[in-house]
Amino acid sequence: MRKYVSFRVGINSSQFNTVYALLIINCIFIFFMAFFILLHYHVRNVIIYQPGNEVKIAKEAAESSKEISQLNEEKSSQESTIANLNLEINRCNEIITHLTNELEESKSRTRLAEAQFDGLKDAIRSLQEENEEKTKLSQRLLDERIAEKEKFADQFNTMNDTIEKLRKENEMLRSLSKMEKSWFGLPKKGLLAGAAGLVGGGDAKSKNDPEEESMERKWGVVGAVIPSQPQFTVKAHRDDATSVRYDGTNQNLVATASSDATIRVWDTGNGQLQASFSGGGSHPMLGVDISGGVVCGCGADKTCRVWRYDTKRMVCSP
């Protein structure tokens, strides 16, 4: 293949055709020249032939024969050259035919590759469209999941509030029951009326009794005032809050535990974060308690940890 290419670079078919035509014309010209020379010498010998000129005529005939032999040699060499050129032309034609076949095969492969490329583009386009649809579906499902989770969280918080409210009412009723048992001089009707006033919002209280009016929003035997609306609303954690405890030592602190494996302490006076504690790796914190500057948290890894609020250091760990 390398020999064919190098030969094709040296000379092409059109040049071979031109050389071939020139050689044929040259041969014809030489043939006619030889014919005219022979004719000239023949006519000359006929015209000027005289007795006694045989030596001169023989000499001229020898020279003519020599010229004719030279012309024949040139003719033979040119014929051999023409034969070689014919062989080269045939070889070039074979090379051209081979290259033409390879070119056609390359064109067919190119068309096949273009068809495959178009198919790949269509496949990529369909995959992109499918990916976009799945992305939209995933985003929609994620939004729905988040909305459901928020809804469940609201319901859970509402249930916790209801349970806490019922627990406090139960404790209040138990304390009133103990008071009723201990106060023998107080009529039972008055105790029940007072309990109904504390629980039901004051339907059974007397309008002229200032003490009952002051106890309208007080809770239980400790006299805690129930707030009518929240003072602060803060985003305490990244995940769900699992437990909340108020510091009963009058430090205005609230501790919260969350599924994000952290425990945080908040100031109830301004709603600002005061401290953040973490432990147990990525395990959720399920419970928390705070009292007298000590914070205790329990996690899903079945361990409890204790921190000092003032130093922010862990004092007890598993």
Summary of the structure (lengths in Angstrom):
residues: 318
radius of gyration: 59.6
end to end distance: 82.3
largest distance: 195.9
contacts: 773
relative contact order: 0.04
helix: 60%
strand: 16%
